[in-house]
Amino acid sequence: MANQTRQLAELLAGEGCAVTTLQTNAPYWPAWVGSIRGFRAGFRLAGHLLRLWREVRHAEIVHVMANSGWAWHLFTAPAIWVGSLRAVPVVVNYRGGDAEAFFARSFSRIRPTLARASAVIVPSGFLRAVFERYGVVTTIVPNVVNLDAFRPADIMPAAPHLLIARNLEPIYDVGTALRAFAIVAEHHRDARLTIAGSGPEREQLEELATELGIGRKVRFTGALQNSELPALYRAATIAVNSSLVDNFPISLLEAMAGGVPIVSTRVGGISYMVEHETTALLVPPGDPRALAGAMRRLIEDRTLAARLRAAGLEAVQRYAWLRVRPELFAVYVGARRARAARADQAGTTAAR
C-alpha cells in the first residue's frame, strides 16, 4: 500500500495537482519511543492528528488509503473525522484483504466514521461485495501499474527463476512457498528463488530455507525501492503468491506487466483479477504440493507459460493510469458535490 500511495501521489502531481502525503509509518523520533508498546501507538496517533489538523485545512480532497484492524482506528478514522470537521470531502480508498473478518468484529464502530466519508472506493469486486453486505455503496477504481516501468524482458531467462514480492508477514504465508520451492528444486536443480520484501518473519524464513536444504538457492533482498522492482521482474520466469488473505495485490499486476506468468493461491480478491488457466494458475492456500505442482507445470510447459504471459500482458492494460485516471477524477468530482450538497442541506436545516 505504501508503494501504491507513492505512485498515486506522483501521478496526481503529474496531472498538476498539489499533493501533500502524510506518512503514517515513518520511523519513530526519538527512536526509543518505538521500543515501548502501547505508548508508541499513542505517540504516533498524537503526531498524526496534529499533522492532519494542520494540513487538511489547505486541501480540497482528502484521499485516505485505508486498511483493516488497528490501522483503521489509528490512522483512517482520524483522517475521516478531521476532514469532516474541516468541511473537506473525504474519499476512503479501502484496501484491506481481511475486510470481511474485520467488519464482522467491528462494523458497529466503523459505521459512524464511514458515514462521514463523501465516497468510498475499492480496487476490486471482491471488496465491493463485502461492503454491499453491510449496506455501503462503493465505486471500483482499480489499482494502477506503471506500464512504462514494468515491461517484459526481450529474452526470458533460461533457468527457472521464481520471484516472490510480498512482505514477510504471516498472512502472506511465504513458508508454504519455500516448502513448495524445495519440491521444485528436487526436479530442477538449476531453479532459484528470489524473495523481495521485508518483515518480522525474515529470520524465521531464512532458517526454514536452510532446514529445507535450499538456502543457497534462495535470495532474500530485503525491502526494495519501486525503481528496483522492474528489473527484478524482467529477470524472473514465474511470479509466486502464496497469501492466505488478499485483496488486489499490486505485485500480481507488476508481474503481468513484466510478462511473468503467475502462480497464486485462490483467496480473497485474487480470482477477481486473474483467471485460472487464462492469466494465472490458481491453487488452494496452505498447500505446498499444489503450489509446487503449478510451478512445475509452468517450468515444464513453455507453451502454457507463453500463453499466460500473453494473456497477462493484454489484461494488465486495464490498470494503466490513462484508463484509471478518469474514473478516479470522477469520484473526486462526485465527492466534492456530495460534500457541498450536505453543507447546503445543513444550512437549510439551520435556517429553518
C-alpha positions as CSV (number, residue, x, y, z in Angstrom):
1,M,0.0,0.0,0.0
2,A,2.9,2.4,0.7
3,N,4.2,1.8,-2.9
4,Q,0.8,2.4,-4.4
5,T,0.4,5.6,-2.3
6,R,3.7,7.0,-3.5
7,Q,2.9,6.1,-7.1
8,L,-0.6,7.7,-6.9
9,A,0.9,10.9,-5.4
10,E,3.4,11.1,-8.3
11,L,0.7,10.5,-10.9
12,L,-1.6,13.2,-9.4
13,A,1.3,15.6,-9.2
14,G,1.9,14.9,-12.9
15,E,-1.6,16.0,-13.6
16,G,-1.0,19.3,-12.0
17,C,-2.4,18.6,-8.6
18,A,-0.7,19.9,-5.5
19,V,-0.3,16.7,-3.3
20,T,0.7,16.5,0.3
21,T,1.4,13.0,1.6
22,L,1.1,12.3,5.3
23,Q,3.2,9.2,6.1
24,T,1.8,7.1,8.9
25,N,4.7,4.6,9.2
26,A,7.7,7.0,9.5
27,P,10.5,6.0,11.8
28,Y,9.9,7.0,15.4
29,W,11.7,10.1,16.7
30,P,13.2,9.8,19.2
31,A,14.0,6.2,18.3
32,W,13.5,4.9,21.8
33,V,9.7,5.5,21.5
34,G,9.4,2.6,19.1
35,S,10.5,0.1,21.9
36,I,7.6,0.8,24.2
37,R,4.4,-1.0,23.1
38,G,1.2,0.9,23.7
39,F,2.9,4.2,24.3
40,R,4.4,4.2,20.8
41,A,0.8,3.8,19.3
42,G,-0.4,6.8,21.3
43,F,2.7,8.8,20.4
44,R,2.2,8.1,16.7
45,L,-1.5,8.9,16.9
46,A,-0.9,12.3,18.5
47,G,1.6,13.3,15.8
48,H,-0.8,12.0,13.1
49,L,-3.7,14.1,14.5
50,L,-1.6,17.2,14.7
51,R,-0.4,16.9,11.1
52,L,-3.9,16.1,9.9
53,W,-5.4,19.2,11.6
54,R,-2.7,21.4,10.2
55,E,-2.7,20.1,6.6
56,V,-6.3,19.2,5.9
57,R,-7.5,22.8,6.1
58,H,-5.5,23.6,2.9
59,A,-6.9,20.6,1.0
60,E,-9.8,20.3,-1.5
61,I,-9.9,16.5,-1.2
62,V,-8.6,14.1,1.5
63,H,-7.8,10.8,-0.1
64,V,-7.3,8.2,2.7
65,M,-5.6,4.9,1.9
66,A,-7.4,2.6,4.4
67,N,-6.7,-0.8,5.8
68,S,-8.2,-3.1,8.4
69,G,-7.5,-3.6,12.1
70,W,-5.7,-1.1,14.2
71,A,-4.6,0.8,11.1
72,W,-8.2,1.8,10.6
73,H,-8.7,3.0,14.2
74,L,-5.3,4.8,14.5
75,F,-5.0,6.4,11.1
76,T,-8.0,6.1,8.8
77,A,-10.7,7.1,11.3
78,P,-8.9,10.2,12.5
79,A,-8.4,11.4,8.9
80,I,-12.1,11.0,8.1
81,W,-13.1,12.9,11.2
82,V,-10.7,15.7,10.7
83,G,-11.7,16.0,7.1
84,S,-15.4,16.1,8.2
85,L,-14.7,18.7,10.9
86,R,-12.7,20.8,8.4
87,A,-15.6,20.5,5.9
88,V,-13.3,18.9,3.3
89,P,-14.6,16.0,1.3
90,V,-13.0,12.6,2.2
91,V,-12.5,9.8,-0.2
92,V,-11.8,6.5,1.6
93,N,-9.8,4.1,-0.6
94,Y,-10.2,0.8,1.3
95,R,-7.7,-1.9,0.5
96,G,-7.8,-4.5,3.3
97,G,-8.0,-8.1,2.2
98,D,-9.3,-9.2,5.5
99,A,-12.2,-6.7,5.5
100,E,-14.9,-9.4,6.0
101,A,-13.4,-10.6,9.3
102,F,-12.7,-7.0,10.4
103,F,-16.2,-5.8,9.6
104,A,-17.7,-8.8,11.4
105,R,-15.9,-7.9,14.6
106,S,-16.1,-4.1,14.4
107,F,-18.6,-2.7,11.9
108,S,-20.8,-1.1,14.7
109,R,-17.8,1.1,15.5
110,I,-16.7,1.6,11.9
111,R,-20.1,2.7,10.5
112,P,-20.4,6.1,12.2
113,T,-17.0,7.1,10.9
114,L,-17.6,5.7,7.4
115,A,-20.8,7.6,7.2
116,R,-18.8,10.9,7.3
117,A,-16.9,10.0,4.1
118,S,-18.0,11.6,0.9
119,A,-17.1,8.5,-1.2
120,V,-15.7,5.0,-0.7
121,I,-13.6,3.4,-3.4
122,V,-12.3,-0.1,-3.6
123,P,-10.0,-1.7,-6.1
124,S,-12.0,-4.9,-6.8
125,G,-15.4,-6.5,-7.0
126,F,-14.4,-8.7,-4.0
127,L,-14.3,-5.7,-1.6
128,R,-17.4,-4.1,-3.2
129,A,-19.3,-7.3,-2.4
130,V,-18.1,-7.2,1.2
131,F,-19.2,-3.6,1.6
132,E,-22.5,-4.3,0.0
133,R,-23.3,-6.9,2.7
134,Y,-23.1,-4.0,5.2
135,G,-25.2,-1.6,3.1
136,V,-22.3,0.6,2.0
137,V,-22.2,1.8,-1.6
138,T,-18.7,1.8,-3.2
139,T,-17.1,2.6,-6.5
140,I,-14.5,0.4,-8.1
141,V,-11.3,2.3,-9.0
142,P,-8.6,-0.2,-9.9
143,N,-5.0,-0.1,-8.7
144,V,-2.6,1.4,-11.1
145,V,0.6,-0.2,-12.5
146,N,3.3,1.8,-14.3
147,L,3.4,0.1,-17.8
148,D,6.3,2.3,-18.8
149,A,8.5,1.0,-16.0
150,F,7.1,-2.6,-15.8
151,R,7.6,-4.1,-19.2
152,P,8.6,-7.6,-20.4
153,A,12.1,-8.8,-20.9
154,D,13.2,-9.3,-24.6
155,I,14.6,-12.7,-23.7
156,M,13.3,-14.9,-20.9
157,P,15.9,-16.4,-18.5
158,A,16.9,-19.9,-19.5
159,A,17.0,-21.3,-15.9
160,P,13.8,-21.2,-13.7
161,H,13.9,-18.1,-11.6
162,L,10.9,-17.7,-9.3
163,L,10.0,-14.4,-7.6
164,I,8.0,-13.6,-4.5
165,A,7.4,-9.8,-4.0
166,R,5.4,-9.6,-0.7
167,N,6.1,-8.5,2.8
168,L,7.4,-11.2,5.1
169,E,4.3,-11.5,7.3
170,P,2.1,-14.4,8.4
171,I,-0.8,-13.6,6.0
172,Y,1.4,-14.0,3.0
173,D,2.5,-17.5,4.1
174,V,5.9,-17.4,2.4
175,G,6.8,-20.5,4.4
176,T,4.4,-22.6,2.2
177,A,6.1,-21.1,-0.9
178,L,9.5,-22.1,0.4
179,R,8.3,-25.7,1.0
180,A,6.9,-25.7,-2.5
181,F,10.1,-24.5,-4.0
182,A,12.0,-27.2,-2.1
183,I,9.9,-29.7,-4.0
184,V,10.5,-27.9,-7.3
185,A,14.3,-27.8,-6.7
186,E,14.4,-31.6,-6.4
187,H,13.3,-31.8,-10.0
188,H,15.0,-28.7,-11.4
189,R,18.5,-28.3,-9.9
190,D,19.1,-25.0,-11.6
191,A,16.0,-23.4,-10.2
192,R,16.4,-20.4,-7.9
193,L,14.1,-18.2,-5.8
194,T,14.2,-14.5,-5.0
195,I,12.1,-13.1,-2.1
196,A,11.8,-9.4,-2.3
197,G,10.3,-7.9,0.8
198,S,10.9,-7.2,4.5
199,G,9.0,-8.1,7.6
200,P,9.0,-9.8,11.0
201,E,9.3,-13.3,9.6
202,R,12.6,-12.9,7.7
203,E,14.8,-14.6,10.2
204,Q,12.4,-17.5,10.6
205,L,12.1,-17.9,6.8
206,E,15.8,-17.8,6.3
207,E,16.1,-20.6,8.9
208,L,13.4,-22.6,7.2
209,A,15.2,-22.3,3.8
210,T,18.3,-23.7,5.4
211,E,16.4,-26.6,7.1
212,L,14.8,-27.4,3.7
213,G,18.3,-27.6,2.1
214,I,17.6,-24.7,-0.3
215,G,19.4,-21.9,1.5
216,R,21.9,-21.4,-1.4
217,K,19.1,-21.3,-4.0
218,V,17.1,-18.6,-2.2
219,R,18.0,-14.9,-2.1
220,F,16.3,-12.5,0.4
221,T,16.7,-9.0,-1.0
222,G,15.0,-7.1,1.9
223,A,12.9,-4.0,1.2
224,L,13.4,-2.6,-2.3
225,Q,12.6,0.8,-3.8
226,N,10.0,1.0,-6.6
227,S,12.7,1.8,-9.1
228,E,14.4,-1.5,-8.3
229,L,11.4,-3.7,-9.0
230,P,11.0,-3.7,-12.8
231,A,14.5,-5.2,-13.4
232,L,13.6,-7.9,-10.8
233,Y,10.5,-8.9,-12.7
234,R,12.4,-9.0,-16.0
235,A,14.8,-11.4,-14.5
236,A,12.1,-13.8,-13.3
237,T,10.3,-16.6,-15.1
238,I,7.5,-17.2,-12.6
239,A,5.8,-14.9,-10.0
240,V,4.6,-16.7,-6.9
241,N,2.0,-15.6,-4.4
242,S,1.1,-17.8,-1.5
243,S,-1.0,-15.5,0.6
244,L,-3.8,-16.7,2.9
245,V,-5.6,-13.3,2.9
246,D,-5.6,-10.9,0.0
247,N,-7.4,-8.3,-1.9
248,F,-5.8,-7.0,-5.2
249,P,-2.1,-7.3,-4.9
250,I,0.0,-4.9,-6.9
251,S,2.7,-7.5,-7.2
252,L,0.5,-9.5,-9.5
253,L,-0.2,-6.5,-11.7
254,E,3.5,-5.8,-11.8
255,A,4.1,-9.5,-12.8
256,M,1.6,-9.3,-15.6
257,A,3.0,-6.0,-16.9
258,G,6.5,-7.6,-16.7
259,G,5.4,-10.6,-18.8
260,V,5.9,-13.0,-15.9
261,P,3.4,-16.0,-15.6
262,I,1.7,-16.2,-12.2
263,V,1.1,-19.0,-9.7
264,S,-1.1,-17.8,-6.8
265,T,-3.4,-19.1,-4.1
266,R,-7.1,-18.6,-4.8
267,V,-8.0,-16.3,-1.9
268,G,-9.9,-13.1,-1.4
269,G,-9.9,-10.9,-4.4
270,I,-7.3,-12.9,-6.4
271,S,-9.9,-14.5,-8.6
272,Y,-11.4,-11.1,-9.4
273,M,-8.1,-10.0,-11.0
274,V,-6.7,-13.2,-12.6
275,E,-8.5,-16.2,-14.2
276,H,-7.3,-19.8,-13.6
277,E,-5.6,-21.3,-16.7
278,T,-6.0,-18.0,-18.6
279,T,-3.9,-15.3,-16.8
280,A,-2.6,-17.4,-13.9
281,L,-2.6,-20.8,-12.3
282,L,-4.5,-20.8,-9.0
283,V,-4.2,-23.3,-6.2
284,P,-5.7,-23.7,-2.7
285,P,-3.9,-21.8,0.2
286,G,-1.6,-23.6,2.5
287,D,-0.9,-26.5,0.2
288,P,2.9,-26.7,-0.8
289,R,2.4,-29.7,-3.1
290,A,-0.3,-27.9,-5.1
291,L,1.8,-24.8,-5.3
292,A,4.8,-26.8,-6.4
293,G,2.8,-28.7,-9.0
294,A,1.7,-25.4,-10.6
295,M,5.2,-24.1,-10.6
296,R,6.5,-27.2,-12.3
297,R,3.7,-27.0,-14.9
298,L,4.9,-23.6,-15.9
299,I,8.6,-24.6,-15.9
300,E,8.0,-27.7,-17.9
301,D,5.3,-26.5,-20.3
302,R,6.7,-23.5,-22.2
303,T,3.6,-23.2,-24.3
304,L,1.4,-22.8,-21.3
305,A,3.8,-20.2,-19.8
306,A,3.8,-18.3,-23.1
307,R,0.0,-18.3,-23.2
308,L,-0.4,-17.0,-19.6
309,R,2.3,-14.4,-20.4
310,A,0.5,-13.1,-23.4
311,A,-2.9,-13.0,-21.7
312,G,-1.5,-11.2,-18.7
313,L,0.1,-8.5,-20.9
314,E,-3.3,-7.9,-22.5
315,A,-5.3,-7.9,-19.3
316,V,-3.0,-5.6,-17.4
317,Q,-3.7,-2.7,-19.9
318,R,-6.9,-2.2,-17.9
319,Y,-4.7,-0.9,-15.0
320,A,-2.8,1.8,-16.9
321,W,-3.1,5.3,-15.5
322,L,-4.8,6.6,-18.7
323,R,-7.6,4.1,-18.0
324,V,-7.9,4.7,-14.3
325,R,-7.4,8.5,-14.2
326,P,-10.9,9.5,-15.4
327,E,-12.5,7.0,-13.0
328,L,-10.7,8.4,-10.0
329,F,-11.3,12.1,-11.0
330,A,-15.0,11.3,-11.5
331,V,-15.0,10.1,-7.8
332,Y,-13.3,13.3,-6.7
333,V,-15.8,15.5,-8.5
334,G,-18.7,13.5,-7.1
335,A,-17.2,13.7,-3.6
336,R,-17.0,17.5,-3.8
337,R,-20.6,17.7,-5.0
338,A,-21.7,15.4,-2.2
339,R,-20.0,17.5,0.4
340,A,-21.4,20.7,-1.0
341,A,-24.9,19.2,-1.0
342,R,-24.5,18.1,2.6
343,A,-23.4,21.5,3.6
344,D,-26.4,23.1,1.8
345,Q,-28.7,20.7,3.5
346,A,-27.2,21.5,6.9
347,G,-27.6,25.2,6.2
348,T,-31.2,24.8,5.1
349,T,-32.0,22.9,8.3
350,A,-30.3,25.5,10.4
351,A,-32.2,28.3,8.7
352,R,-35.5,26.5,9.4
